Amino acid sequence: MHNGKLTVVGAGPGDVDLITLKGIKALQRADVVLYDALVDTELLEYAPNAEHIFVGKRKGCYAYQQNQINDLIVQRSSLNKHVVRLKGGDPFVFGRGAEEMEFAAENGLEVEVVPGISSSVAVPASQNIPVTKRGATESFWVITGTTKEHKLSTDVALAAKSNATVVILMGMSKLAEITELFKKEGKSNLPVAIIQNGTTQDEKIGIGTVSTIVNQAKEQQLSNPAIIVIGEVVNHRQKIVEIQKNRTKEGIKLFEKV
């Protein structure tokens, strides 16, 4: 049995202020931090004396393969070190955190997880898009757009038949396929939002419908990392804008009367 420990920490959706206090405390106790591509490196300042190792991937280029990451976790922990595996969003939402914890536990390490704010909920919220809203939707799906076989998840077709909000991660390369599934269900006019680099300074958003969003994404050059939100809740964003405009106009009128 090793005396080392693995703590899998969710860094949140991108904004450094959205990591949890417990996540910060774990970083402060770390001897080694293995961090992913979607993690803002500013968070590493909470672990100034730790060894920082980038193990993420960018545009299909891997710094380490998954089996190498697993071996690195065990190798560093076997030296009686506390390893923090820092992942974007929540490590249990398409983050492979569960797999890494299982491998570490099988190799005799103490393991712990610190949940993170999932991008699937927080990124839409950052643009005033709720994933549920009374009178609009009673549930939401969170689906990976691309499986490990690099194919579109079959769950998207099932979700398209429902009245739920559908949130798709890692799906931009499959956007045309996704919209075709919704068109087949007679939902060409259903609102769609694409949010790129959500909650960060580089955040971009495209709003359209199932029938227009593919062209909209091309025109605005939207690409990964991005989240696709499909459902009536997308309209909430514009509704808030209109309410604020109306209140401003009313305030101006009252001021002019005075």
C-alpha positions as CSV (number, residue, x, y, z in Angstrom):
1,M,0.0,0.0,0.0
2,H,1.2,3.5,-0.9
3,N,1.0,6.4,1.5
4,G,0.3,8.9,-1.2
5,K,-3.1,10.4,-2.1
6,L,-5.0,11.4,-5.2
7,T,-7.5,14.2,-5.1
8,V,-9.5,14.8,-8.2
9,V,-10.6,18.4,-8.3
10,G,-13.2,20.1,-10.5
11,A,-11.9,23.6,-11.6
12,G,-15.3,24.8,-12.8
13,P,-16.3,26.0,-16.2
14,G,-13.4,28.4,-16.9
15,D,-13.7,31.5,-14.8
16,V,-11.1,31.1,-12.0
17,D,-13.6,32.6,-9.5
18,L,-15.9,29.6,-10.0
19,I,-13.6,27.0,-8.4
20,T,-14.9,25.9,-5.0
21,L,-13.3,26.8,-1.7
22,K,-12.7,23.1,-1.1
23,G,-10.9,22.9,-4.5
24,I,-8.6,25.8,-3.5
25,K,-7.7,24.1,-0.2
26,A,-6.9,20.9,-2.0
27,L,-4.5,22.8,-4.3
28,Q,-2.8,24.5,-1.3
29,R,-2.1,21.0,0.1
30,A,-0.8,19.6,-3.2
31,D,2.7,18.3,-3.9
32,V,1.9,17.7,-7.6
33,V,-0.8,19.2,-9.8
34,L,-1.7,17.5,-13.1
35,Y,-3.9,19.9,-15.0
36,D,-5.9,19.8,-18.2
37,A,-6.1,22.1,-21.2
38,L,-9.3,23.8,-20.2
39,V,-8.0,24.8,-16.8
40,D,-6.9,28.4,-16.4
41,T,-3.3,28.3,-15.3
42,E,-4.0,31.2,-12.9
43,L,-5.4,28.5,-10.5
44,L,-1.9,27.0,-10.2
45,E,-1.0,30.0,-8.1
46,Y,-2.9,28.4,-5.3
47,A,-0.2,25.6,-5.4
48,P,3.1,27.7,-5.7
49,N,5.3,25.0,-4.2
50,A,3.9,22.1,-6.1
51,E,5.1,20.4,-9.2
52,H,2.9,21.5,-12.1
53,I,2.5,19.1,-15.0
54,F,0.3,19.8,-18.1
55,V,-1.5,16.6,-19.2
56,G,-4.2,18.0,-21.4
57,K,-4.9,17.9,-25.0
58,R,-5.4,20.7,-27.6
59,K,-6.9,20.1,-31.0
60,G,-6.4,16.4,-30.8
61,C,-2.7,16.7,-29.6
62,Y,-2.1,14.8,-26.4
63,A,0.6,15.8,-23.9
64,Y,0.0,12.4,-22.3
65,Q,-2.2,9.4,-23.2
66,Q,-4.7,8.4,-20.6
67,N,-2.6,5.3,-19.5
68,Q,0.4,7.6,-19.1
69,I,-1.6,9.9,-16.9
70,N,-2.7,7.0,-14.8
71,D,0.9,5.8,-14.4
72,L,2.0,9.3,-13.6
73,I,-0.6,9.6,-10.8
74,V,0.6,6.3,-9.3
75,Q,4.3,7.1,-9.8
76,R,4.1,10.5,-8.0
77,S,1.8,9.3,-5.3
78,S,4.1,6.3,-4.6
79,L,6.7,8.9,-3.4
80,N,4.3,9.7,-0.5
81,K,3.0,12.8,-2.4
82,H,-0.4,14.4,-2.6
83,V,-1.4,14.5,-6.3
84,V,-4.2,16.9,-7.3
85,R,-5.7,16.0,-10.7
86,L,-7.2,19.4,-11.8
87,K,-10.0,19.1,-14.4
88,G,-12.3,21.6,-16.0
89,G,-15.9,21.6,-15.0
90,D,-16.9,18.7,-12.8
91,P,-14.6,15.7,-13.0
92,F,-17.5,13.3,-13.0
93,V,-19.3,14.9,-16.0
94,F,-17.4,13.5,-19.0
95,G,-14.1,14.2,-17.2
96,R,-12.7,10.6,-16.8
97,G,-12.2,11.5,-13.1
98,A,-14.0,8.3,-12.1
99,E,-11.6,6.2,-14.2
100,E,-8.5,7.8,-12.7
101,M,-9.8,7.4,-9.2
102,E,-10.5,3.7,-9.8
103,F,-7.0,3.1,-11.2
104,A,-5.4,4.9,-8.3
105,A,-7.5,3.0,-5.7
106,E,-6.6,-0.3,-7.3
107,N,-2.9,0.7,-6.9
108,G,-3.3,1.3,-3.2
109,L,-3.8,5.0,-3.1
110,E,-6.1,7.0,-0.9
111,V,-8.5,8.8,-3.2
112,E,-10.9,11.8,-2.9
113,V,-13.0,13.9,-5.2
114,V,-13.8,17.6,-5.0
115,P,-16.9,18.3,-7.1
116,G,-16.7,21.2,-9.5
117,I,-19.3,23.5,-11.1
118,S,-20.3,21.7,-14.3
119,S,-20.0,23.7,-17.5
120,S,-23.2,22.0,-18.7
121,V,-25.2,24.2,-16.4
122,A,-22.9,27.1,-15.6
123,V,-22.0,28.1,-19.2
124,P,-25.6,28.5,-20.3
125,A,-26.3,30.4,-17.0
126,S,-23.5,32.8,-17.8
127,Q,-25.5,33.9,-20.8
128,N,-28.8,34.0,-18.9
129,I,-30.0,30.7,-20.3
130,P,-31.5,28.4,-17.6
131,V,-31.5,24.7,-18.3
132,T,-35.0,24.4,-16.7
133,K,-37.7,26.9,-16.5
134,R,-41.3,26.5,-15.3
135,G,-43.7,26.4,-18.2
136,A,-40.9,25.8,-20.7
137,T,-39.1,22.5,-19.7
138,E,-39.3,20.0,-16.9
139,S,-35.9,18.4,-17.4
140,F,-32.6,18.6,-19.3
141,W,-30.2,16.2,-21.0
142,V,-26.5,16.5,-20.8
143,I,-24.9,14.5,-23.7
144,T,-21.4,14.1,-25.1
145,G,-21.5,15.0,-28.7
146,T,-18.7,12.7,-29.7
147,T,-18.2,9.2,-28.3
148,K,-14.8,7.4,-27.8
149,E,-15.4,5.9,-31.3
150,H,-15.7,9.5,-32.6
151,K,-19.3,9.1,-33.5
152,L,-22.4,11.1,-32.5
153,S,-24.0,9.7,-29.3
154,T,-27.2,7.8,-30.0
155,D,-28.7,9.6,-27.0
156,V,-29.0,12.7,-29.1
157,A,-31.7,11.1,-31.2
158,L,-33.6,10.1,-28.1
159,A,-33.3,13.6,-26.6
160,A,-34.6,15.1,-29.8
161,K,-37.9,13.3,-29.3
162,S,-38.3,14.8,-25.8
163,N,-39.5,18.2,-24.6
164,A,-36.3,18.6,-22.5
165,T,-33.6,21.1,-22.8
166,V,-30.6,19.4,-24.5
167,V,-27.1,20.4,-23.6
168,I,-24.4,18.9,-25.8
169,L,-20.7,19.0,-24.9
170,M,-17.9,18.4,-27.4
171,G,-20.4,18.4,-30.3
172,M,-19.3,21.1,-32.7
173,S,-17.9,18.7,-35.2
174,K,-21.3,17.0,-35.3
175,L,-23.4,20.1,-35.4
176,A,-24.9,19.4,-38.8
177,E,-25.8,15.8,-37.7
178,I,-27.3,17.1,-34.5
179,T,-29.6,19.6,-36.2
180,E,-30.8,17.0,-38.8
181,L,-32.0,14.8,-35.9
182,F,-34.1,17.7,-34.5
183,K,-35.4,18.6,-38.0
184,K,-36.7,15.0,-38.4
185,E,-38.7,15.6,-35.2
186,G,-40.3,18.7,-36.7
187,K,-38.3,21.1,-34.5
188,S,-36.6,23.3,-37.1
189,N,-37.7,26.4,-35.3
190,L,-36.5,25.4,-31.9
191,P,-34.1,27.9,-30.4
192,V,-30.4,27.0,-30.2
193,A,-27.4,28.7,-28.5
194,I,-23.7,27.9,-29.0
195,I,-21.4,29.3,-26.3
196,Q,-17.7,29.1,-26.9
197,N,-15.1,29.6,-24.1
198,G,-17.9,30.0,-21.6
199,T,-17.4,32.2,-18.5
200,T,-14.0,33.4,-19.8
201,Q,-12.9,36.7,-21.3
202,D,-12.9,35.0,-24.7
203,E,-16.6,34.0,-24.5
204,K,-18.5,34.1,-27.7
205,I,-22.2,33.2,-28.3
206,G,-24.3,32.5,-31.4
207,I,-28.1,32.4,-31.2
208,G,-30.3,30.8,-33.9
209,T,-32.7,28.0,-34.5
210,V,-32.2,24.3,-35.5
211,S,-32.6,25.3,-39.1
212,T,-30.2,28.3,-39.0
213,I,-27.5,27.6,-36.4
214,V,-25.1,25.7,-38.7
215,N,-24.7,28.8,-40.9
216,Q,-24.7,31.0,-37.9
217,A,-21.8,29.1,-36.4
218,K,-19.8,29.4,-39.7
219,E,-20.5,33.1,-40.0
220,Q,-19.3,33.7,-36.4
221,Q,-16.5,31.2,-36.6
222,L,-17.7,29.4,-33.5
223,S,-15.7,26.3,-32.6
224,N,-14.6,24.1,-29.7
225,P,-14.5,24.4,-26.8
226,A,-18.2,25.2,-27.0
227,I,-21.5,24.1,-25.6
228,I,-24.6,23.6,-27.6
229,V,-28.0,24.4,-25.9
230,I,-31.2,23.4,-27.7
231,G,-34.6,24.3,-26.3
232,E,-37.2,27.0,-25.5
233,V,-35.1,28.2,-22.6
234,V,-32.7,29.9,-25.0
235,N,-35.4,32.5,-25.5
236,H,-35.1,33.5,-21.8
237,R,-31.8,35.4,-22.6
238,Q,-33.6,37.7,-25.1
239,K,-36.5,38.1,-22.7
240,I,-34.2,39.5,-20.0
241,V,-32.7,41.9,-22.5
242,E,-36.1,43.2,-23.5
243,I,-37.3,43.6,-19.9
244,Q,-34.1,45.6,-19.1
245,K,-34.6,47.8,-22.2
246,N,-38.2,48.5,-21.3
247,R,-37.3,49.4,-17.7
248,T,-34.6,51.7,-19.0
249,K,-37.1,53.4,-21.3
250,E,-39.6,53.8,-18.5
251,G,-37.0,55.3,-16.3
252,I,-36.0,57.8,-19.0
253,K,-39.7,58.8,-19.4
254,L,-40.1,59.3,-15.7
255,F,-36.9,61.4,-15.5
256,E,-38.1,63.6,-18.4
257,K,-41.4,64.2,-16.7
258,V,-39.6,65.3,-13.5
